[in-house]
Amino acid sequence: MNFVEPIRDSQTVQFVEEYLKRTNKRNYIMLIIGIYTGLRISDVLKLRVKDVKNRANISIREIKTGKQKMFEINPRLKKELAVYVQGKNQNDYLIKSRQGINKPISRVQAYLILRDLADLFSLEQVGCHTLRKTFGYHHYNQYHDVLILQKIFNHSHPTITMRYIGIEQETINKSIKNFKIY
């Protein structure tokens, strides 16, 4: 398994968002759901219109853990979702595949979309967890509260969360770079 990183630069996140908003609404929605909820890609892909339309919260059973999760929809995400779901059937998947009738894109397709973005924006170590890690990285840098992030991610220990979002490695790299003996 390859190690993936968050998109650390907020301006790059903004550029990627703007690009997708102009070129592919479905992929744009996938991106912003991932970076504004911290959900795993498997949970993002299973969301349907009825899960978000006219709702203040998203309630899902996580695929990986089987645990029920409920959280408020970020206002910015809520606004974008409201526009995106207009005219769509309640049972439609949000991230709908062009193949078959009402199927979500596959995890592999989501990965390929993210890899194309990585190539386009010169991002390294990008994969399906990049969206979740991007949420975590920016959430931590805004609030500096690893315990709440640990709870959001359902991690067993804060050090796992710090390692997961890349803060631990970033701190190590800075300490080595700035280290002086005299």
C-alpha positions as CSV (number, residue, x, y, z in Angstrom):
1,M,0.0,0.0,0.0
2,N,1.3,3.4,-0.9
3,F,1.5,6.2,1.7
4,V,-0.6,9.2,0.7
5,E,-0.4,12.8,1.9
6,P,-2.9,15.5,2.5
7,I,-3.0,18.6,0.2
8,R,-1.3,20.9,2.7
9,D,-1.4,24.2,0.7
10,S,-4.8,25.8,1.0
11,Q,-4.3,27.8,-2.2
12,T,-3.7,24.5,-4.1
13,V,-6.9,23.1,-2.6
14,Q,-8.7,26.2,-3.8
15,F,-7.2,25.9,-7.3
16,V,-8.3,22.2,-7.5
17,E,-11.8,23.1,-6.3
18,E,-12.2,25.9,-8.8
19,Y,-10.9,23.7,-11.7
20,L,-13.3,20.9,-10.9
21,K,-16.2,23.3,-10.4
22,R,-15.7,24.5,-13.9
23,T,-14.9,21.2,-15.6
24,N,-16.7,18.4,-13.8
25,K,-19.5,18.9,-11.2
26,R,-19.6,15.3,-10.1
27,N,-15.9,15.1,-9.4
28,Y,-16.1,18.6,-7.7
29,I,-18.8,17.3,-5.3
30,M,-16.8,14.2,-4.6
31,L,-13.8,16.4,-3.7
32,I,-15.6,18.8,-1.5
33,I,-17.5,16.1,0.3
34,G,-14.2,14.5,1.1
35,I,-12.4,17.6,2.2
36,Y,-15.4,19.1,4.2
37,T,-16.5,15.9,6.0
38,G,-13.4,13.7,6.5
39,L,-15.3,10.7,5.3
40,R,-13.5,7.7,3.8
41,I,-13.9,7.6,0.0
42,S,-16.0,4.4,0.4
43,D,-18.5,6.3,2.5
44,V,-18.5,9.3,0.2
45,L,-19.3,7.1,-2.8
46,K,-22.3,5.4,-1.1
47,L,-24.1,8.7,-0.4
48,R,-27.4,9.3,-2.2
49,V,-29.3,12.4,-2.9
50,K,-31.8,11.6,-0.1
51,D,-28.8,11.5,2.4
52,V,-28.1,15.2,1.9
53,K,-31.1,16.9,0.2
54,N,-32.8,19.4,2.6
55,R,-30.9,18.0,5.6
56,A,-28.8,19.7,8.2
57,N,-26.9,16.4,9.1
58,I,-25.5,13.4,7.4
59,S,-26.1,10.1,9.1
60,I,-24.3,7.0,7.8
61,R,-23.1,3.6,8.9
62,E,-19.4,3.6,8.1
63,I,-18.4,0.8,5.7
64,K,-15.1,0.1,7.3
65,T,-16.1,0.1,11.0
66,G,-19.8,-0.6,10.8
67,K,-20.3,2.2,13.3
68,Q,-23.1,4.8,13.0
69,K,-21.9,8.3,12.4
70,M,-23.9,11.5,12.3
71,F,-22.5,15.0,11.8
72,E,-23.7,18.4,10.7
73,I,-23.1,19.4,7.1
74,N,-20.6,22.3,6.7
75,P,-22.5,25.4,5.5
76,R,-20.3,25.8,2.4
77,L,-20.8,22.1,1.5
78,K,-24.5,22.4,2.2
79,K,-24.8,25.2,-0.3
80,E,-23.0,23.4,-3.0
81,L,-24.9,20.2,-2.4
82,A,-28.3,22.1,-2.6
83,V,-27.4,23.3,-6.1
84,Y,-26.0,19.9,-7.2
85,V,-29.0,17.8,-6.2
86,Q,-31.6,20.0,-7.9
87,G,-33.7,17.9,-10.2
88,K,-32.0,14.6,-9.2
89,N,-34.0,11.6,-8.0
90,Q,-33.9,10.9,-4.2
91,N,-32.3,7.5,-4.8
92,D,-29.6,8.7,-7.2
93,Y,-26.0,8.3,-6.0
94,L,-24.3,11.6,-5.6
95,I,-21.1,10.4,-7.3
96,K,-22.9,8.5,-10.1
97,S,-21.1,6.4,-12.6
98,R,-21.8,6.8,-16.3
99,Q,-21.9,3.0,-16.6
100,G,-25.0,1.1,-15.7
101,I,-28.1,2.5,-14.1
102,N,-27.7,4.4,-10.9
103,K,-24.4,3.0,-9.7
104,P,-21.7,5.0,-7.9
105,I,-18.3,5.3,-9.4
106,S,-15.9,2.6,-8.2
107,R,-13.1,3.3,-5.7
108,V,-10.6,2.6,-8.5
109,Q,-12.3,5.3,-10.6
110,A,-12.2,7.8,-7.7
111,Y,-8.4,7.0,-7.4
112,L,-7.9,7.6,-11.1
113,I,-9.7,11.0,-10.8
114,L,-7.5,12.0,-7.9
115,R,-4.3,10.8,-9.8
116,D,-5.3,12.9,-12.8
117,L,-5.7,15.9,-10.5
118,A,-2.3,15.1,-8.9
119,D,-0.7,15.1,-12.4
120,L,-2.4,18.3,-13.4
121,F,-1.5,20.2,-10.2
122,S,1.9,18.6,-9.6
123,L,0.8,16.9,-6.3
124,E,2.7,13.9,-4.9
125,Q,1.6,10.9,-2.9
126,V,-2.1,11.3,-3.8
127,G,-4.7,8.6,-3.3
128,C,-8.2,8.0,-2.0
129,H,-7.2,8.9,1.6
130,T,-5.9,12.3,0.4
131,L,-9.3,13.9,0.7
132,R,-9.8,12.6,4.3
133,K,-6.2,13.6,5.3
134,T,-6.7,17.0,3.7
135,F,-9.7,17.6,5.9
136,G,-7.8,16.4,9.0
137,Y,-4.7,18.5,8.2
138,H,-6.5,21.7,7.7
139,H,-9.0,21.0,10.6
140,Y,-6.0,20.5,12.9
141,N,-4.2,23.6,11.7
142,Q,-7.4,25.7,12.3
143,Y,-8.4,24.4,15.7
144,H,-5.2,22.7,17.1
145,D,-7.5,20.1,18.8
146,V,-6.2,16.6,18.1
147,L,-8.8,15.1,20.4
148,I,-11.8,16.3,18.5
149,L,-10.1,15.1,15.2
150,Q,-9.4,11.8,16.8
151,K,-13.1,11.5,17.6
152,I,-14.1,12.5,14.1
153,F,-11.8,9.9,12.6
154,N,-12.6,7.3,15.1
155,H,-8.9,6.7,16.0
156,S,-7.9,5.0,19.2
157,H,-5.1,7.4,20.1
158,P,-4.1,11.0,19.3
159,T,-0.7,9.9,18.0
160,I,-2.4,7.8,15.4
161,T,-4.4,10.9,14.3
162,M,-1.3,13.1,14.2
163,R,0.6,10.5,12.1
164,Y,-2.4,10.0,9.8
165,I,-2.7,13.6,8.9
166,G,1.0,14.1,8.4
167,I,1.6,16.5,11.3
168,E,4.0,14.1,13.1
169,Q,6.3,13.8,10.0
170,E,6.0,17.5,9.3
171,T,7.2,18.3,12.8
172,I,10.1,15.8,12.5
173,N,11.2,17.4,9.2
174,K,11.0,20.9,10.6
175,S,13.0,19.9,13.7
176,I,15.8,18.3,11.6
177,K,15.8,21.2,9.1
178,N,16.1,23.8,11.9
179,F,18.5,21.8,14.1
180,K,21.8,23.4,15.0
181,I,24.6,22.1,17.3
182,Y,26.1,25.6,17.6
